[in-house]
């Protein structure tokens, strides 16, 4: 019995150790490109494409970061992305939470059909309706405007589904008690639903901000003036016809990932809780 128990513990310990090793290798594979990008941003031009390649720069330099702001209005690109991503994130949180509340706690004719149609749009690639969307923007005069850039990202179908699943786990008794106390439906949303959904909203904020921050195809199509370019489009300016300025590209990319990391650090404590709670009740 002792030998059997010892063998079982040995097997469990070995399995756990192997699992940790596999996870560490996977994490290293995922992190290595980011480490390479950050270190390359500090390399001079002659070391960026040197062979054999070296991970750490021999001569550290900040010229790539300085050149990023000298060659193009990179500060304007960052500000455009920050403003548009913030507007998109706030809009998605508000619309997704309100819609999730309606779809999870109210009964009305055609609710399931409408929700199914909303959910089906998640599976439709943006490239499918990109051209019709652009033609509609031309008709309403939103081409080459900030409104035209952010308009398609004010509502997120996945966000509605995400919040619906989370709000569905809130007991109906709390809502009924609030109605008995004389609360209006909007007061119920503010005083009951909103406080109990903060974890899910924090998780959704990360998804929405990352999605908006990674804009490329649509801003590239809808904008034509440099002053309205977002950061992702601005990074493409460092790719010339016959060569790529890897130093400036890696420096700009390093700057581009900082806001996403900051947003994740702010909401990281709530993201796991929000994802865990989502789906307890359908």
Buried (B, 14 or more C-beta within 10 A) or exposed (E): EEEEEEEEEEEEEEEEEEEEEEEEEEEEEEEEEEEEBBBBBBBBBEBBEEEEEEEEBEEEBEBBBEBBBEEBBBEBBBEBBBEBBBBBBBBBBBBBBBBBBBBBBEEEEEEEEBBEEBBEEEEEEEEEEBEEBBEEBEEEEBBBBBBBBBBBBBBBBBBBBBBBBBBBBBEEEBBEEBBEEEBEBEEBBEBBBBEBBEBBBBBBBBBBBBBBBBBEEBBBBBBEEEEBBBBBBBBEBBEEEEEEBBBBBBBBBBBBEEBBEEBBEEBEEBBEBBBEBBEEEE
